[in-house]
Structures are given as structure tokens and as C-alpha cells.
């Protein structure tokens, strides 16, 4: 029987992960527009501003195909939305945490309303935020005898278990 003991390991690892859905409204000034014929969201960027809690910022370029009483036109706007994300680390964070974020799918326009003097867009995005930091882990280690390793013919072969049943 092998002796087992707990061993402390310090490593830099992902210690927190959060999937977050962001929804917001963005108003665009547009005089004389009577209808929005189409919306195209492109060139989306996500960034994280570090602090007490990570703040995710999404920036999207949006093309609005609009109609007025006589003609149509395209209005290009940028919509920026910051939102704080709650992170629950799985272990103790030792030192400064680093955050990264990415979009999980496209930024989508879920609604559009034409009102007096402006267009209101409803937008949604799903983001994944990860927190990396130096952390302390406790792992159970076993001391193996040299005799236990002598039975292994090919050191590159994977270890298998024998259930003891013959078929």
C-alpha cells in the first residue's frame, strides 16, 4: 500500500468563469425617419476593464436602413455598453487577477422603435468572462515504489484497470 499525503501547489490558472447575457437599449437621433427597413450589426468588439469587479464593454457597429417620406438612407452608428459581471472564484486568489472576455455568438438587434426625433434599438449579447490568477491547490499525492513501475513494459502505454472477470 502506498503512503498518501496532501501536497500544496501554487499555479496560475483560470479560477473563475461567468457566462453573462447583456441586454440594453441604444437611442439614435434621426429626424424625419418614418420606418426602419433593416438592421445589420457588424464589427463587434468586447473588452474587460479590471477593477473590484470586472466591467465588460461591448462595442458594436450598426447599419440602419431607414425610410423617410421620400427616400431611403443608411445610418451608421456605434453602440457601446458597459456592464459589471459578478465572478465567484473556485479557489483563493493570490496576487493580481487578470480578466479576458469573448463573445458567445453575435450581438443581435432584438427590437427597433421609431419615435419622435429618434430610433431606439434593443440589443443583446452573450459574453464569457474568465479570471486567471495565481492560486493555491491541495492535491493528494502517492509515493510509488520502484517495484510498481517495473511491471510497466511500455512507459508510453496508457494505464488500464483489470476488473478481474474473464469472458
C-alpha positions, 0 to 999 in steps of 0.5 A: 500500500502506498503512503498518501499525503496532501501536497500544496501547489501554487499555479496560475490558472483560470479560477473563475468563469461567468457566462453573462447575457447583456441586454440594453437599449441604444437611442439614435437621433434621426429626424424625419425617419418614418420606418426602419427597413433593416438592421445589420450589426457588424464589427463587434468588439468586447473588452474587460476593464479590471477593477473590484469587479470586472466591467465588460464593454461591448462595442458594436457597429450598426447599419440602419436602413431607414425610410423617410417620406421620400427616400431611403438612407443608411445610418451608421452608428456605434453602440457601446455598453458597459456592464459589471459581471459578478465572478465567484472564484473556485479557489483563493486568489493570490496576487493580481487577477487578470480578466479576458472576455469573448463573445458567445455568438453575435450581438443581435438587434432584438427590437427597433422603435421609431419615435419622435426625433429618434430610433431606439434599438434593443440589443443583446449579447452573450459574453464569457468572462474568465479570471486567471490568477495565481492560486493555491491547490491541495492535491493528494499525492502517492509515493510509488515504489520502484517495484510498481513501475517495473511491471510497466513494459511500455512507459508510453502505454496508457494505464488500464484497470483489470476488473478481474472477470474473464469472458 
